[in-house]
Amino acid sequence: MFDEFQIDMGEYDSSFYQMVEGLFVMAYGHMKTEIIAWWIYERFLDDDELAVIVTEDEVEHEIKNSLELFKFIKKL
């Protein structure tokens, strides 16, 4: 769309994403919001394997679905 009409659709929905992120911060705080964003955008490695989260006590957690993510967030 940008090439043909010079319309940057990335800016079109950025305020929506900022609003959603703000709601997550209000509900869960900054640290948990970062974990949620990681799970949405970065949970898969280059070879399509799931990445793991390593907590401060150096325990690895593989979160396979949104229910596991929710349970993990609640325990923090």
N, C-alpha and C positions, 0 to 999 in steps of 0.2 A: 504494500500500500504506500510505503514511503517513496519507493522509486517512481511510482506513477503519479501520485498526488501530493507528495511532500508532506504527508500526514504521519506523525510519529505516534503510533498506537501505544507505545510503551509509556508515554506520558498520560495517555487517556485514562488508564486505570490505576495509576500510581497513587492517587488520593484514596481510592477504594482500598488498596493494599495497606496503606498507612493507617487507615481507620480500623481495619481488621487486626492489624498488628497491635494497635493501641488498645483494642478490646482484650486481646490476649494478655497484654502487659497488665491491664487492670485486673483481670481475673486470676492470672498465675504469677505475675512478677516477671522481671527481666530474664533471669536465669532460665526459668522454665519455658519462657517464650522462645529463647534461643534454641533450646532443645527441640521444641515443636518445629521451628523453622528448619533446623538441621534435618529432622526426620522427613519433612516434606520435600526439601530440595536436595539433600546430600546423602541420603541413607544408602544409596547404591554406589558401589565402587565401579571402576572402569570395566571390570569383567562381570558386571551385573550381580555380584555377590552383595549381601547386606553388610554394611559397615557396623561396627559395634561402638557403643558408648562406654568409655572408661571413666568411672566415678573417681572421686578424690581418694578413696581407699583402694584404688587400683583394681577394682573388680570390673570385669567386662560384662556388658549387658547387650544381648542381641534382641532388638525389638522388631518383631516380625509384622505386627499389625497395629491398627489404631487402638485397640483395646489394651494391648500390652503397653503401648505408649502412655495411655491414660493411667494405667496402674503404676507404671514407673514414675510418672510425674507426681502422682498422689503420695508416693512413698518418700519423695524428697522433702 
